[in-house]
Amino acid sequence: MDRKAKTPAEASGAAKALVKGLALVDLISEHPSGLRLGDVTERAGLPKGTALRLLDTLQAHHLVRVDADGRYRLGPRCAAWGTAFLDGVELRSLARDLLERMVELSSETCHLGVEDGGRVLYLDKVDSPHSLRMVSRVGGTMPLHSSGLGKAMLPHLPAEFIDGVLAGGLERRTENTIVDPEALRRELARVRDQGYAVDDVENEEGVRCVAAPVFDHQGRVAAAISVAGPAHRMTRGRIDTLSPKLMAAARELSQRLGFTPPA
């Protein structure tokens, strides 16, 4: 269940300081011309010392900056976060019709996922029309090593990143999860060669998935798209039929992101 965001009065301890700091960022964002310290304390209802400590911390993390005239404005990290958010929104809008097309072709749930913090983040999905279908949540995360989306992206990530995933321990989620590092390296090499990944009931019991990587204008893996459903419908034969269509959709999304395949 989603939790309601706390106000500064409802929070406590470190959380209270965090909520107050975020409130200051929000306050400053509403005043593009900047606010002086006195304006901040008055509008936020904070003692001068408390406001100054919070602003110093926010400034140290580049969330706010102070100009030569003493006015506090948003810092460069806010711009980076905003750009990342907009990039994600653009990716979702560019991929949406392709996900819908794959649902029409497969009658199974289709996902768009990105690597985030060493896990797969579900950025978007279109549900299967069947009442019995894979349960997932946009904004939810899954391990890279066991999910189809993660296995599709992993072979194209930097070698040191892959080493870190392998060294971090491979959680066994089902009997089929690949937990041996060398076995996973062999699997990732096969995924890279064939152009798509299969989650063969490795991430969730009773669910089989096929996924393909998506690349950006610099040739870096940017995301992956997948088709997932109950294993009794997503048979090996269906995966053989769907994988070329899914790879074609992934290529089209890559081209929309500016990717040019090597000659």
VEXDREN-2710 file (C-alpha; in Angstrom, 1 decimal):
% VEXDREN-2710
k/r/px/py/pz
1/MET/0.0/0.0/0.0
2/ASP/1.3/3.4/-0.9
3/ARG/2.1/5.7/2.1
4/LYS/0.9/9.2/2.3
5/ALA/3.7/11.7/2.2
6/LYS/4.4/13.2/5.6
7/THR/4.4/16.9/6.4
8/PRO/7.2/18.3/8.5
9/ALA/5.0/18.3/11.5
10/GLU/4.2/14.6/11.1
11/ALA/7.7/13.4/10.5
12/SER/10.4/12.8/13.2
13/GLY/14.1/12.6/13.5
14/ALA/16.2/12.5/10.3
15/ALA/12.9/12.1/8.3
16/LYS/11.8/15.5/9.7
17/ALA/15.0/17.2/8.5
18/LEU/14.6/15.5/5.1
19/VAL/11.0/16.7/4.7
20/LYS/11.9/20.2/5.8
21/GLY/14.8/20.2/3.3
22/LEU/12.6/19.0/0.5
23/ALA/10.0/21.7/1.4
24/LEU/12.7/24.3/1.0
25/VAL/13.6/23.0/-2.4
26/ASP/10.0/23.2/-3.4
27/LEU/9.7/26.7/-2.0
28/ILE/12.7/27.9/-3.9
29/SER/11.4/26.2/-7.1
30/GLU/8.4/28.5/-6.9
31/HIS/10.6/31.6/-7.1
32/PRO/12.9/31.4/-10.1
33/SER/14.3/34.9/-9.3
34/GLY/15.6/33.5/-6.0
35/LEU/14.9/34.1/-2.4
36/ARG/17.1/35.7/0.3
37/LEU/17.6/33.9/3.6
38/GLY/15.1/36.2/5.3
39/ASP/12.5/35.4/2.7
40/VAL/13.1/31.7/3.1
41/THR/12.8/31.7/6.9
42/GLU/9.6/33.8/6.7
43/ARG/7.9/31.8/4.0
44/ALA/9.0/28.4/5.5
45/GLY/8.3/29.4/9.1
46/LEU/11.7/28.2/10.2
47/PRO/14.2/29.7/12.7
48/LYS/17.1/31.3/10.9
49/GLY/19.6/28.8/12.2
50/THR/17.6/25.8/11.1
51/ALA/17.0/27.2/7.7
52/LEU/20.7/28.0/7.3
53/ARG/21.7/24.5/8.3
54/LEU/19.3/23.0/5.8
55/LEU/20.3/25.3/3.0
56/ASP/24.0/24.6/3.6
57/THR/23.3/20.9/3.3
58/LEU/21.2/21.3/0.2
59/GLN/23.9/23.5/-1.3
60/ALA/26.6/20.9/-0.5
61/HIS/24.6/18.4/-2.5
62/HIS/24.0/20.9/-5.4
63/LEU/20.2/21.0/-4.9
64/VAL/20.4/24.7/-4.3
65/ARG/22.9/27.4/-5.1
66/VAL/23.4/30.9/-3.7
67/ASP/24.2/33.7/-6.1
68/ALA/26.6/36.7/-5.5
69/ASP/23.6/38.8/-4.4
70/GLY/22.7/36.3/-1.7
71/ARG/19.6/34.8/-3.4
72/TYR/19.0/31.1/-3.2
73/ARG/18.0/29.4/-6.4
74/LEU/17.7/25.7/-7.6
75/GLY/21.0/23.9/-8.0
76/PRO/22.3/21.9/-11.0
77/ARG/21.3/18.5/-9.5
78/CYS/17.7/19.6/-9.7
79/ALA/18.2/20.1/-13.5
80/ALA/19.8/16.7/-13.8
81/TRP/16.9/15.0/-11.9
82/GLY/14.4/16.9/-14.1
83/THR/16.1/15.9/-17.3
84/ALA/16.2/12.3/-16.1
85/PHE/12.5/12.4/-15.4
86/LEU/11.7/13.9/-18.7
87/ASP/13.9/11.4/-20.5
88/GLY/11.9/8.6/-18.8
89/VAL/8.6/10.2/-19.8
90/GLU/9.8/10.5/-23.4
91/LEU/10.9/6.9/-23.5
92/ARG/7.5/5.8/-22.2
93/SER/5.7/7.8/-24.9
94/LEU/8.0/6.6/-27.6
95/ALA/7.5/3.0/-26.6
96/ARG/3.8/3.0/-25.8
97/ASP/2.4/2.0/-29.2
98/LEU/5.0/-0.7/-29.6
99/LEU/4.0/-2.3/-26.3
100/GLU/0.3/-2.1/-27.4
101/ARG/1.2/-3.7/-30.7
102/MET/3.0/-6.6/-28.9
103/VAL/0.0/-7.1/-26.7
104/GLU/-2.2/-7.4/-29.8
105/LEU/0.2/-9.9/-31.3
106/SER/0.8/-12.0/-28.2
107/SER/-2.3/-11.4/-25.9
108/GLU/0.2/-11.3/-23.1
109/THR/1.5/-8.5/-20.8
110/CYS/4.2/-6.3/-22.2
111/HIS/6.7/-4.3/-20.2
112/LEU/9.2/-1.5/-20.7
113/GLY/12.1/-1.5/-18.2
114/VAL/15.3/0.3/-17.5
115/GLU/18.3/-0.5/-15.3
116/ASP/18.1/1.6/-12.1
117/GLY/20.3/1.1/-9.0
118/GLY/21.4/-2.3/-10.1
119/ARG/17.8/-3.6/-10.6
120/VAL/15.2/-3.5/-13.3
121/LEU/12.7/-0.7/-12.9
122/TYR/9.3/-1.2/-14.6
123/LEU/8.8/2.1/-16.5
124/ASP/5.6/1.1/-18.3
125/LYS/3.4/-1.8/-19.1
126/VAL/0.3/-2.9/-21.1
127/ASP/-1.7/-5.6/-19.5
128/SER/-2.8/-8.9/-21.2
129/PRO/-6.5/-9.1/-22.0
130/HIS/-6.6/-12.5/-20.2
131/SER/-7.9/-12.6/-16.6
132/LEU/-5.0/-14.9/-15.7
133/ARG/-1.9/-12.8/-16.4
134/MET/1.4/-11.7/-14.9
135/VAL/1.0/-9.4/-11.9
136/SER/3.4/-6.4/-12.0
137/ARG/3.5/-2.8/-11.0
138/VAL/4.9/0.3/-12.9
139/GLY/7.5/1.7/-10.5
140/GLY/8.3/-1.8/-9.1
141/THR/11.7/-3.4/-9.4
142/MET/13.1/-6.9/-10.1
143/PRO/16.6/-8.4/-10.0
144/LEU/18.7/-8.1/-13.2
145/HIS/20.0/-11.6/-13.2
146/SER/16.7/-13.4/-13.0
147/SER/14.3/-11.3/-15.0
148/GLY/14.0/-11.2/-18.8
149/LEU/14.3/-7.5/-19.0
150/GLY/17.5/-7.6/-16.8
151/LYS/19.0/-10.5/-18.8
152/ALA/18.4/-8.6/-22.0
153/MET/20.2/-5.5/-20.8
154/LEU/23.0/-7.0/-18.7
155/PRO/25.2/-8.2/-21.6
156/HIS/25.4/-4.7/-23.0
157/LEU/26.3/-3.0/-19.8
158/PRO/30.0/-2.2/-18.8
159/ALA/32.1/-5.2/-17.8
160/GLU/32.8/-3.8/-14.4
161/PHE/29.0/-3.4/-13.8
162/ILE/28.4/-7.0/-14.7
163/ASP/31.3/-8.1/-12.4
164/GLY/29.6/-6.1/-9.6
165/VAL/26.3/-7.9/-10.2
166/LEU/27.9/-11.3/-10.1
167/ALA/30.0/-10.5/-7.0
168/GLY/27.0/-9.1/-5.2
169/GLY/25.4/-12.6/-4.9
170/LEU/22.7/-14.0/-7.1
171/GLU/19.4/-14.5/-5.3
172/ARG/17.6/-17.8/-6.0
173/ARG/14.0/-16.8/-6.8
174/THR/12.8/-20.1/-8.3
175/GLU/14.3/-23.5/-8.9
176/ASN/15.4/-22.3/-12.4
177/THR/17.2/-19.1/-11.3
178/ILE/20.8/-19.1/-12.5
179/VAL/22.8/-18.5/-9.3
180/ASP/26.3/-19.7/-10.5
181/PRO/28.3/-16.7/-11.7
182/GLU/30.0/-18.6/-14.5
183/ALA/26.8/-20.1/-15.7
184/LEU/25.2/-16.7/-15.8
185/ARG/28.2/-15.4/-17.8
186/ARG/27.6/-18.1/-20.4
187/GLU/23.9/-17.3/-20.5
188/LEU/24.6/-13.6/-21.0
189/ALA/27.0/-14.4/-23.9
190/ARG/24.2/-16.5/-25.5
191/VAL/21.7/-13.6/-25.0
192/ARG/24.1/-11.2/-26.6
193/ASP/24.6/-13.5/-29.6
194/GLN/20.9/-14.3/-30.2
195/GLY/19.6/-10.8/-29.5
196/TYR/17.0/-11.6/-26.9
197/ALA/16.7/-13.1/-23.4
198/VAL/14.4/-15.7/-22.0
199/ASP/13.3/-15.8/-18.3
200/ASP/12.5/-19.5/-18.2
201/VAL/10.5/-19.4/-15.0
202/GLU/13.6/-18.0/-13.3
203/ASN/12.1/-14.9/-11.7
204/GLU/8.6/-15.9/-10.7
205/GLU/7.0/-19.3/-10.4
206/GLY/4.8/-20.1/-13.3
207/VAL/5.8/-17.1/-15.4
208/ARG/7.9/-17.2/-18.6
209/CYS/9.2/-14.1/-20.4
210/VAL/11.1/-13.1/-23.5
211/ALA/12.8/-9.7/-23.7
212/ALA/14.9/-7.7/-26.1
213/PRO/17.3/-4.8/-25.5
214/VAL/16.8/-1.2/-26.7
215/PHE/19.7/1.1/-27.6
216/ASP/20.1/4.9/-27.6
217/HIS/21.7/7.3/-30.1
218/GLN/25.1/6.6/-28.6
219/GLY/24.7/2.8/-28.9
220/ARG/24.3/2.3/-25.2
221/VAL/21.6/0.0/-23.9
222/ALA/18.8/2.3/-22.7
223/ALA/16.0/-0.1/-21.9
224/ALA/14.4/-3.4/-22.7
225/ILE/10.9/-4.5/-23.7
226/SER/9.4/-7.9/-22.9
227/VAL/6.4/-10.2/-23.3
228/ALA/5.5/-12.2/-20.2
229/GLY/2.7/-14.6/-19.3
230/PRO/1.8/-17.8/-17.6
231/ALA/4.2/-20.6/-18.6
232/HIS/1.5/-22.8/-19.9
233/ARG/0.7/-20.2/-22.5
234/MET/4.2/-18.8/-23.0
235/THR/5.6/-22.1/-24.2
236/ARG/9.0/-22.5/-25.8
237/GLY/7.3/-22.6/-29.2
238/ARG/5.5/-19.3/-28.6
239/ILE/8.8/-17.7/-27.5
240/ASP/10.3/-18.9/-30.8
241/THR/7.4/-17.3/-32.7
242/LEU/7.4/-14.0/-30.6
243/SER/11.1/-13.4/-30.3
244/PRO/11.6/-12.1/-33.9
245/LYS/8.6/-9.8/-33.5
246/LEU/9.8/-8.5/-30.2
247/MET/13.3/-7.9/-31.5
248/ALA/11.8/-5.9/-34.4
249/ALA/9.8/-3.8/-32.0
250/ALA/13.0/-3.2/-29.9
251/ARG/14.9/-2.2/-33.1
252/GLU/12.1/0.3/-34.0
253/LEU/12.2/1.8/-30.5
254/SER/16.0/2.0/-30.7
255/GLN/15.7/3.9/-34.0
256/ARG/13.2/6.3/-32.4
257/LEU/15.9/7.0/-29.8
258/GLY/18.4/7.8/-32.6
259/PHE/20.2/4.5/-32.7
260/THR/21.9/3.6/-36.0
261/PRO/22.7/-0.1/-36.3
262/PRO/26.3/-0.9/-37.4
263/ALA/26.8/-1.5/-41.1
END
